[in-house]
Amino acid sequence: MPSYIVTIATGTQWFAGTDDYIYLTLAGSQGCSEKCLLDKPFYNDFERGAIDSYDVTVAEDIGEVQLVKVEKRKYWVQDDWYCKFITVKTPSGDYIEFPCYRWISGDKEIEIRDGKARFARDDKTQIAKQHRRRELEERQKQYRWKEWHPGFPLSIDAHSHSELPRDIQFDSEKGVDFVLNYTKAMENLYVNRFMHMFQSSWSDFADFEKIFVRISNTISEYVMQHWKEDFMFGYQFLNGCNPVMIESCTELPQNFPVTTEMVQCCLERDLTLEQEIEEGNIFLVDYKLLDGISANKTDPCTMQYICAPLCLLYSNLERKIVPIAIQLNQEPGPDNPIFLPTDENYDWLLAKIWVRSSDFHIHQTVSHLLRTHLISEVFAIAMYRQLPAVHPIFKLLVPHVRFTIAINTKAREELICECGLFDKANATGGGGHAQLVQRATKKLTYQSLCFPEAIKLKGMDNKKTVPYYYYRDDGIAVWDVVKSFIADIVNIYYDSDESVKGDPELQAFVKDVFVYGLRANDGSGFPKTLESKNALTEYLTVIIFTAAAAHAAINFGQYDWCSWIPNSPPTMRCPPPTEKGVTTIECIIESLPDRGRSCWHLGAVWALSQFQDNELFLGMYPDEHFIERPAKEAMAKFRKNLDVISSEIKERNKNKKLPYYYMSPDRIPNSVAV
């Protein structure tokens, strides 16, 4: 009788092993084997990290093995099991790989296709066609769209992390509880001792050092020492944790009436302001999205305030970006003066602090939450709903949506929900952050997620006028390498534009993203269909770059740039000044966050800036969803190209007081997972 050698690998995650009964059936083109209990006498099978082999004998020839059916039955208590992969050695000596990488929960049977990537048109047998259909039907029941908040992109239909499909929940060892993470952060940073003085103000700037952890040679310490300087203020628009706001100013906004006379002493080329604009030396940051956003009123004992500044910046002869004019609200007038570097020191400093606070709100809610977390979740849900596991695009994308739905669900449970942790420290808490996401979602465009195009749209592609924009330079380098890798994968599996247009599952995925995830917003410019290999390559580059590089650049610098509270206040407790010459140091201290909110803020930016245990960085694919040699060679080439970028960034950063490494591939996780 024919005999097959079946090898099964169990995952290395905590609790991946099982004591339950595991049964296996081989399904072939000519029939199925009998269900076989996999058990070695006097041996504990399916332990965490184990690889177990079994002889499976069949009564008659079953033909070409197309599916492996695995069934788990309870032995004593509920015991989930994580199966990495199964290999089958046939009687003829061939090896067939069956990638699984799934949790099997409860008493159930799952069916696993062999690892060869296939389109729907490639399935010729009834067993393959039925499996493909059943898999997507089951997924579409599990992964349902839901409106969590009006005006947001749609998200997963789950109220809590525990309601998610087991395969997309966090591993047990991953610390994902925001409350516990905040507590742990504050213990690590020794700030709990200030919480009993929650609403009391600090005494002066030096007093903030009581909760500031100095770590030698870090950016955060450099920020603490230089945060008042115009150079440091301007530099953050290029290489801080929100380097996406600055744009070339081609014309002064009508609501920002800055004149040459106002800024003449700042202009170093003997040109008028208009001439400097023509030369490409003037830049603008406009926080108009914040105009009218409701400030946090969850604490009746503390007033909190938001403003919507405009800030004009100048590229001086040293090509450093420095601020030359700040207006704190959108409507010009006598009670909304334009602050200048020539004003009294405290007037100018407070104006800059207000801009930094506004930048924090846009960073957290728009740049971070909406444009990386929520958008990546849309792609993830659509992928699970429309692409079966054997589809090459599923195999390509699944590492880049790892834990994304889970982290967003936890955020909705604990962080951005009503009375969540976001309300504790931030002026946009209590509903303002939701208003901000609603506004920003209406303005979100596909083009703005295409990194090189976004840089050009803002007029920030000129390396002559802005030579030290490392976010731009590193980002374009990573974008190009990611796009090249994806082009290699696309060319392996799609032989023509017609094959892209004729892939119904791919087109259903793109449609699901647009119609449901983005609510059919025609103004967004997101594709409804993909008509060519080039369009597909760009679309997939947007997905992977957003989940990996864009998120890394926005997220992992938070402690560096935001831990020194005066440089990035999460709230302001006094209204913005309406006149010059009255600001004092006491006024500034009273405006800055109190002790309690400072502690919550510090704990947050510390926790959010930490890499996770067993982090998988860009190009690391330990789960081998692809088994074809050309795809594996494309991955190896991808890793090699990424290593080149990492080495170049490391060399550039040598001896820099302000190194920029957020876009270094060896620091870019594969997915949005924190």
N, C-alpha and C positions, 0 to 999 in steps of 0.2 A: 504493500500500500504506500502511496506517495507520502513523504514526510517533509514538513516545512520547519525551519528553525526560526522562531519568532523571538526578537529581542525588544525589550521594553525599557525605556529610560524614564525614571521618576525625577521630578524637579528637585532643585536644591533649596527652594524657599522653605521657610519655617512651616512645619506641618504639611509639607507636600506629600509625605508618605501616607500609607493607609494600611490598616489591618483588615479591611473589608475583603470580601470574595471578589475576584476579578475573573470574568469569563471572556473568551475571545472566539469570534467566528470569522473565518475567511470567506469573502464573497468574491467569486470569480465569474468569468464570462459564461461558464457552462454550469454553474451551480455553486452551492455553499457547503462549507464544512459543517460538521456538527458543532454545537456550542461546547467549548472546552474550558474546564476550570483550570486556571493557571496556578499551580501550587507545587512547591517543592517540599517534600517531607522533611521535617526537622530543620527548616530554613525559613527565616522571616523575610518573605518577599515584599517588594514594593516599599522599601525603606527610603527615606529622604536621600536623594543623590544616587540611588542604586541603579544598576543596569542588570536586568535579569533576562535569561534566555530559556526558552522552552521548546521542546519538540512537539509539533502539532501534526498528527497523522490523520489523513483523510481516507475515506473508504473508496473513493473513485476520483478521477481527474475532474478538477473544478475549472480548468482552463486558466486564462490569465487573471491573476488576482487584481481586483479593481477597488475593493473596499475592505477595510478591517472594521469589524463591529466589536466594540468593547463595552461590556456590561459590568456595572459595579453593584453588588448586593451587600446590605448591611450585615456585619458580623456581630457587633455588640452595641456600639453607639454610632451616632451620625459621624462620619469620618470622610471628609473631602480628600480627593486625590488629584495631584497635578501630574499629568502625563506629558512628557516632553516630546517623545517621538517613538515610533515603532518601526523596526526593520524586519523584513521577511526574506529569508533565503529560500529560494524555490528548489525543488528537486533537481532542476537543471543547473543549479549553481548561481543563478542570477540573484542580485540584491534589489529589493524594492523598498524605497524609503517612504514612510508615512508621517510627515510632520504633524504634530498635534498641538502642543503648547496650549493646553486647555485644562481647566479644572473640571473634574467630574464630581458633581455633588449629588447626594441622595442616591436612591436606587434608580438608576437609569441606564439606558444604552445610548452610546454615541456611535456615529459612523464616520470613519476617517478616509478621505481620498488619498491616493498616492501623491507624492510631492511635485509631480510634473505640472507646471503652469498650463492651464487650459482655458480657452474661451468657450462660450456656450456652443459655438459652431463645431467645436472639436469633440463634443460628447456624442458618440454614435450609438452607444448601447442604452437600453432602457434603464438599466440600473444606475448608470451615470447621470442620465437626464433626470430621473426621479430624485436622486440624492441632491442634485443641484437645486431643484425646485423646492424640496422640503427644507433644505438648509436656509434658503432666503425667506421662505414663509415663516419658519420658526424665528429667525432673526428679526423680522419685521413685527412680530408679536412682542419680542423682548425689548427692542429699541424703538420706542415710540416717541414722536415729537410732542413737546408740550410748551405752552407759553408760561414761563415762570413769572414774567413781569411784562405788562404792556409795553410795546415798543422795543423790547430786547430781541436779539436773534433767538430763535427757538432753541430749546435745550432738551435734555433727556427727561422722560416722564418718570421721575422717581423723587420721592419726598426726602429720602435719606440714602446715605451710602450703602446701608444694609439691603436696600431694595434693588440695587443694581444687579445686573447679571454677574454671576460669580467671576467670570473671566476678566471683567474690567475693574473689579474691586482691587484695592491696594493689597499687596502682600502683607502678611501679619506683622512683619518686622518693621514696616514703614510707619514712621510717626506722622500721622496726618490729622490728628485732632488739634484744631487751631487753639482751643482753650488750653490744652496741655502744653502745646508748643510755646504759647505766650508765657505760661507759668515757668516752663523750663528755661526759656530765654531770660526771663527776669531773674531767675535764680542764678543762671550763669553770669549775668551782667551785674549781679549784686544791687538790684534796684528796688527790691521789695520793701526795703526799709523806708522808702519815701512814700509808699502808697497811703499810709495813714494820714499824710498831709495832702490829700488828693487835690484840693482846690486852692492850695496856697501857692503864691508866686515864688519864683526864684529871686534871689537878692540882686544878682548882676550876671553878666555873661560868664564870669569865672565860676559862678555857682553851678552852671550846667555841667561843669567838669565832674561834679560829684556822681553823676550817672554815666559819665563817658569813660569807656574802657580804652585805655591807651595800649595799642599793640605796636611795637616798634616797626618803623618804616612802612606803615600802612597809609593808604590814601586818606582814611578817615582822620588820622592825626594831622596830616598836611592840611586837610580842609579846616580843621579846628584852628590851626595856626594862621591861615590865610583867608578865611571866609569873607572878611570885610573888604578885601581888595577887589578892585574893578576887574582885574585880570581873571581872578578866580571865578567871579560872577559870570563873565563872558565865556570862559572856557567850558563851563558846565553845559552850555547850550550845544557844544560840539561833542563833548566826550563824557558827559555826566551820565546819570541813569535815565535821562529823558532827552536824548539828542535828536529828537524828531520835530521840534517846534520851530527852529530857526529857518528863515527863508530869505532869499535875496530880495531887497526892497527895490522895486523898479519904479515905484511911485508912492509918495506919502499918502496914507489913508486920509480922507477928508476929515475924519473925526480925531485926527492926531496932528494938530497944527504946529508942528515944530518948524522953527525958522533958522536960517543960517546964523543970525545974530545970537540965538540962544546957545548954539553949540560951537560957535566959531573957535573958541579956545581949545576944543577937543580935536578939531580937524587939522591934520599935520601936513597937508599937501598944498596949502594956499589955494584951495578950491572952495567954491560955495557948496552948500549942502546938496543942491541939485546936481552940480558937477560930480560930486562924490558918488551920488546915486548912479549917474550915467557911467562912471568908471567901475561900478560894481563893488564899491567899498562899504555900502550901507546895507544893514540887515534888519529884519523886523521879526519880533515875536508878538503874536496877538492872541490873547486869551479870551476872545469874544464868546467862546462856548460857555464861559462861566457867567456871563451877563444875566442876572436875574435868577440864578440858581439859589434855591432856598438854603439858608445856613442852618446848621444843626441846632435844634431846640429841644433835644431829648433831656437835657439837664436844665431845669428851670433856674438853677442857681448861677449858671454861667452863660453869659451871652457869647455867641460866636459869630464870626463875620467872614464874608467872601467878597472879593472884588474881581474885576475882569480887566487886568492891565494891558497896556500896549508898551512895548519896550523897543527902542531904537538902539542898534549896535553899530560899531564902526571897526573896520579892519585897519589898524594903524600901520605905521611904516615898518614895524616889526612883525606885521601880519598877525598880531594878537587881536582877538575880538574883545572889545570893551564897550560897556553901556554909555550912551551919551544923552539919553532922554527917556523918562518914564512917566506915563500917565496912568493913574491907578484905576480909572473907570472909563467906560467907552464914550460917554457923552462929554465933550469938552465944555468948560465953563469956569466961572470964577471960583466955585467950590471944588473944582477938580484940576488943580494946577499941574503943570508939566515940571517934574523934578529933574534937576540937572546936577552934574558932578561939581558945579561951582556953588551949589547951595551949601547951607550949613551941614556939617558932617552928619549929624543925627537925622536931619531931613532926608539926605541922600541914602543913608544906611537903611532907614525904615522903608523907604520906597523900594529898595532892592529886596528887603526881607519880604515885603508883600508880593513881589514878583516870584520869589522863591517859593512862597507858600502856594501861590496860584499854580505854579509849575508842578508842585507836589500833587495837587488835586487832579490835574490833567494826566499826569503820569500814572497815578494809581488807577484811575477810573477809565480813562480812554486808551492811553498807550498800552497799559498793562492788561487790565481786565477785559476790555472789549476787543482790542486789536490782536491780542494773542490768545488769551484763555477762551473767550466765548466763540471766536471765529474758529479756533482749532476744534472745539467741541462740535460745531456744525459739520465740519469735514469728517470728524470721527463717526458721528451718528449716521450720516449718509453712507459712509463706507460700509459700516456693519449692516445697514439695511439693504444695500444694493449690490455689493460685491461678494461673491462666494469665496471661500478660503483658497480655492484653486486658481482664482483669477490673478494674473501677474500684478495688477495694480493693488489688489489687496495685500499681496505679499510685500510689495514695495512700501506701502503706507502704514501697515500695522505697527511697526516699531516706533513710528512717529506720532501715534495717538495713545501710546502706553500711559495709562493712569490719568489721561486728560479729563475724561468724563468724571472720573472719581474725584479728582481734586476740585473740579468745578462744583460737583454735588456737595462736597464738604464745605466749600465756600458758601453755597446757598443755605446750608444748614446752620452755619456758625458765624460766618464772617460778614456777609453783605445782606443778610436777612434783617427784618425788623427787630430791633433791640439786639442785633448781633455785635460782634466785637468791633466792627467798623465804626459803630456809633460812639464808642468809648473815647476816641481820641481825635476824630477827624471832623472838620467843619462841614464837610459834605455828607456826614452821617445823618441819619434821621430822614432820609429820602432824597437829599440833594444829589447823592451819587447815582440814584436811579434816574433822576431827571437828566443828568449829564450823559449817561449811557444812551438814553432815548434820543437826545439831540445828536450825539456823535454817530449813532447807528444810521440816522437819516443821511448823514454826510459821508458814510463809509463807502469807498469805491474799490473795485478790483484793481484799478490802476495804482492806487496808493499802496497796495500790498506787493506790487512788483518793484522790488527794491531799487534797481537802477533808475526805473522810470520815476519813482517817487522822489529820488534825489534830484533828477532833472526838473521835475515839476516845481520844486521849491527853489530852483536856480542855484543849487548848492554843489553842482558838479565841477565848478571851476577851481582847480587845484592851485591856480596862481594866486587868486584872491583869498582862498581859504586853504592853505597848505597843511594845516594840522588837524584835519577833520578825520581822525582815525576810525570813527564809527563808519563813515562813508567808505573809506579806503578798504578797511578790513571786511566790511559788509559786502561790497562789490566782489572782492576776491572770493569770499565764501559762496556768494550767489552763483558766480560763474562756475565754480567747481561742482556745486550741487546740481546746477543745470546740465553740466556736461555728463555727470553720472546718470541723471534721469534720461537724458537723450540716449545714452548707451542702452539703458534698460528698455526704453520705448522702441529703439531700433531692433532689439533682439526679438521682441514679441509682436511688433506691428510692422508689416512689410510695406504699407502704403497709407496714404491719407484715407483711402476708401475703407481700409480695415479699421481705422479709428471711427469713422462715421458709422460703420456697420456693426459696431460693438454695442448691443442693446444694454448690457449691464453697465458699461462705462457711461453711456448717455443717461441712463436712469440715475446714476450716482450724481452726475453734474446737475441734472434737473432737480433732484431732491435737495441739493445744496441751495439752489436758487429759489425754488418755489416754496419750500417749507422752511429750511434753515434761515434764509434771508428774506422770507415773506414776499417773494416775487417783486422786490423793489427794483424796477427797471432803471432807476437813476443810479443804482450801484455799479452798473456796467459789468456785473458778474455774468459769465457765459451761461447761456441756457443749454447750449450744445457745444460740442467740440468737433471741428471740421477737418483738422489736420494733425499730423504728428508734432509739428511745431507748437500748435495751440495746446496740445496735450502736455507737451514738455514744460511749457511755461506754467500751465495750471498746476501741475504736480510740484514744480519748483516753488510756487507760491505756498502750497500747503506745507511742504517740508521746511522751507526757509522760515515761515511764520512760526511753526511749532518749535523749531530748534534755535536758529540764530537770532531771529527778531525777539523772541522771548528771553533768551539769555542776555542780550544787550540791554533789555529793559529791566530785567528782574535782579540779576546777581550783583549789581552795583548799589543796591539800596542801602546796605549798611555802610559802604564806603562813603556815600554822598549824603545820606540822610540821618546818620546817627548823631551828628553834631546838630542839635535841635535848631539853633538860630539860622542854620544854613538851609533848613528844609522844614519849616514849621507846619505841622498837620492842621493847625487851627490858629486863628488870631482872635484875641479876646477883647480887642478895642476896635472901633471902626477905623477905616483908612483915613489918614489926615486930609483935611479940606483946605489947609492953608500952610504956608511955609513959616519957618522961624519960631515954631512953638514946640517942636519935638525935643524931648529930653531923654536921657538914658532911662529914667524911671518910666516914662511913657512906653518906651520900647519893651522893657522887661514886663510891664503889665500887659502889653499886647501879645507877647509870646505865650506859648502853652504853659499851663501851671504844672506843678510837680507830677501829679497823677497822670495827666495826659502825656506828658513827656515820657514817663515810664512805659505806658502802653505803646507809644510810638516806637520807642527804642526796642522794646521786645519784639514788635512786629517786624521792623526792618531787619533785625538780626535773624529772626526765624525764617523769613522769606528769602534771605540771601544765602542760606546754607544748602550745599549740595546734599542729595540724599545718599543713604548707604547704598552701596552697589549701583551707583549712578552709571548709566550707559550714555556715553558721549557720542557725538556725531560720527557716523561711520562704523560704530560698534554694533554688530548684528549677531549676538551669540545664538539667538534662535534662528535656525537655518530653515526659513520658509522656502527659499529658493534652493533647488537641488541641481539645476542646470549649470554646467561648467561656465558658459559665457556670462551668466549673471554673477557667479562667484568671482570671475575675473574682473568684471566691472566694479564689484565691491572692493576688491583688492586695489584696483587703480584709484578708486575714490579715496580710500584710506591713505594711500601714498600721496595724493594731491593735497589732502587735508593736512598731512604731516608737514608738507612743505610750507603751507601757510602758517602753521603753528610755530615752526622754526623761525620764519621771517619775523613774526610778531615778537617772539622771545628775543631775537637779536636786536630789534628796534627798541625794545623796552629796557635794555641793559642801561643801568645807571640813571634811568629817568626818575625824577621825583614824582611824576604823575604817570605811571605806566598805564597803558590802555590794553586790557586783555579780555574784555567781555565777549569779543567776537573771535577769540582764538579757538579753533575747533576742539582743542583738548579741554576746553572749558564750556563747550556748548552741549548740553544734554540733548538727546534725540527728540524729546517731547516735552510738552508743557505738563509738568508733574509736581510743581510746587507753587 
